[in-house]
Amino acid sequence: MFPLKDENPTLNPSLTTFTLIGLNIGAWVFLQGLGTEASLASSVCEYGAIPGELLGTVQSGTQVPISERYACIIEPDPKWHTLITSMFMHGGWFHIISNMWFLFIFGDNVEDSMGRFRFLIFYLLCGLAAVGAQILFSMNSPLPMVGASGAIGGVLGGYLILYPRTPVHLLVFLGFYITRIAVPAYVMLGYWFLLQVIGAVPTVGGETGGVAFWAHIGGFLAGVVLIFPFRNRERIERHRRSVGPTEW
């Protein structure tokens, strides 16, 4: 399933959502060189979060190949700034495009429910929870973790709590057959979360290269919990009066 849009208008301009999208695109352009091999490798090693480096479980000086020509070198001092910077790095074109598209569709309504500054804090806390979850389940990993998907997972978790019945339009790929359907948000987001759990289970106690499933799970669950103290009930009630009841 790939989301096309939701039937959930906002009452206020989504400035923080678009700023976050702009920061991610800016990092992709200016720090990652639009994905050119040298710039991508350098940025992933410098700004990606490496569990084994942060926790000191991988020997300093260890070389970690990330492509045929480039490798990260584990440094003796933890780079704690990577807990934040890793949220704004990506591993390829599809990675950043899909992440920014999900943030574009679901971020505006979550921002609308709490306000711009509170949404920024909410987003960053979900991202930190995502990084923490991935580190917890891959303490000995020398591989750098990058991507906004953990923080965006928190946005999805918050959206699920706020607007579970909102219609979401999807493209569904069934082999060579592609169709378009609309489902309640809880169906789409529940399916997304289930895929993360299925992907994460085989990595327990082993190598966690590739997709950071535990980051997605940690971010999503953080969003489910944090939406309660961060949401603004008055804003949500205004939204409900404006939009009216959903069809589901």
N, C-alpha and C positions, 0 to 999 in steps of 0.2 A: 504494500500500500504506500502511496506517495500523496501527501496532502496537497490540494490545489488552493483551497480557501476555506474559511469558516463563515457562517452566517452570524457574525457577532460584531456589530459596529462599536466603535469607541466614542466616548463623549469628549475626550481631550486629545490634542496632538501627542503622538507617541515619541517624544523627543529623546528619551533615554534609550529606547529600543533602537531608534535610527542612529544614535550616537554610538552604541555598542556595535552595531553593524558596520558603521564607518571605521571604528577603531580596528576591527578585525580585518576589514579590507585594506586599511592603511598598513597594518602589519604585514599582510600578504604581499603588498606591493613593495614597500620600502625596506622591510627586514628580511623577507623571504624571496625577493626578486621574482615574484610571479611564478614561483615554483622551479626556477632554474636550479640545476643540481647543486652547484657550489653554495649558493645562497640558502637554499632549502636545508642542506646538510648543516651548514654553520648555524643557522637560526634554531634548528631543532636541538642541536647539541648545547647551545648557549642558553636558550630560553625554555627548553622542555624540562619537565620534572622527571628526574631519574631516581626511582625509589632507593636503589642500592647506594647511590651517592649521598642522598639526603640522610639515610639511616646509617651510613658507614658500613654496610654489609658487603659491599664490593670493594676489592682492593684498589687503592688509588693507582693510577697509571694504566689500568686495564683499558684496552682498546675494544670498542664495541662497534663493529661494522654496521652501518645503516644503509650503505649502497655498495656497489662494486668498487667505487673509488674513494669513499669517505668513511671515516669512523669517528665516533665520539671517544674522548679520553676521560676516564673517571678522575675527578680532581679530589684532593684530600679534604678540602673545605666545602661543606654543603652550600649549595646556591639556593638559599631560601626564597629569593625573589622569584624562582621558577614556579612556586605555588600559585602565583598570580599570572606571571607572563605566559605560562603554558596554556592558559585559557584563551590566549589570543593568537596562538600559533596553529598552523594546520599542515597536514601532510601531503596535500594535493588539491587539484582543482575541484574534484567531486566532493572532497571532504569539506572545503570551505563553502561551496555553493549550497550543498544540502543543509549544512548547519545554519547558514544565514537565512535560508528559506524557511526553516522551521522557526527560527527566532522572529522572522518577519510576520509569519502567520499567527503565532501564539503569544508572542511577547507583548504586543500592543494591548491586549485585553488584560493581561496580568498587571502591566504597568498602570492601566486605567483603574484598576481596583485598589491601588495603594498610593499612587503618586510617583513622581519622577525620581526623587532622591531615595525614597524607601525601596523602589524597585531596583535601583543600582545596588544598594546594600544587599537586598534579597538575592540578586543575581550573583554577586561576588561570594556570598556565604554559601550558596548552593554549589558554586564552582569549587570552593575550598573543601566542602564536604565530599564532592566528587573526587578530587585529587586525593583526599585522605582515605577514601574507600579503596581506591585503586592501589595506593601504597600499602594499605593494610593487607591486601590479598596478593601483593607481589613485592614483599619486603626485600627480596634478594635480586630483584630484576635490575639489570644494567641498562635496560632499554628506556629511552626518553619517551615521556607521555606528552602529547600535545592535542589541542582541540578544544573548542567551545562546547562540545556536546554534553559534557557533564553539567555545566551551568545551565545549558538549555534544557537538559533533562529536568532540572529543578523548575524551570518555567512550565514544562509539560505537567509536572506533578501539581503545581499550583493551579494550572488551568483545569485539571481534572476535578479538583475540589470545588472550584468556583463555578464552572460551567459544564457539568458532566453531560447535559442533554443537548448542548448546542450542536446543530448540524455541521459536520465537517465533510467537504467534498473531496473525494479521493480518486486517484488513478489506480486501478488494480491491474497488475500484470499477471496473466495466467498463460505462461509460455509465450506463444506468438499472439495470443489474444489479449487485447487491452480494452478495458471498459472503464466507465466512470460511474461511481455510486456516491451516495451521501449516507453517512451513519452518524449516530450520536457520538460526541467526543469521547465518552467513556469506552466505546468499542474500539476506536482507533488507538487511543492512548493505552488502554489495557492490553491490546495486541502488541503495541510497541514495547511495553514493559515486559510482557511475557517473552518476547524475542531476546531481550537483554538477559533475562534469567536463564533461558535455555543456552545462550551463548556463554554465560559466565560459569555455569556449573562444571563443565569439563576443565576449567582452568584452576580449580581449587587444588592447591598444593603443587601446582606445576608452573610452567612458563606462561606468561601472560602477554606475549607479543601480539601485534595486530590490533584488533578493536579493543578498546578499553571498556569492556562490558561492566566491570565493577564501578567504574567512574559514572557510567550512565545510571546504574542502579542507585548508587549513593546520592547522586545529584537529584534524581527523581524523588527518592524518599525524603530528602531534605526539603524539597519543594512542598511535598505533601504536609510536612510538619510545620515549616516556617510560614506557610501562607496564612495560618490562623493568627499569629501575632502581627503580621505585616499588613494584612488586608484592612481596608477602611470600610466599615459597614455602611456608612453614609454614601460613599461613592458607589458601592455595589447596589444599594437600594435605588439610587438615582438611575443607574444603568438599567435595572430591571423595570423601572417605571417607564423608561424611554423605549426600550426594546420590546417589552411585553413578553408573555410566556412563549417558550419554544414549543415546537410541534410534538416533541417527544417528552 
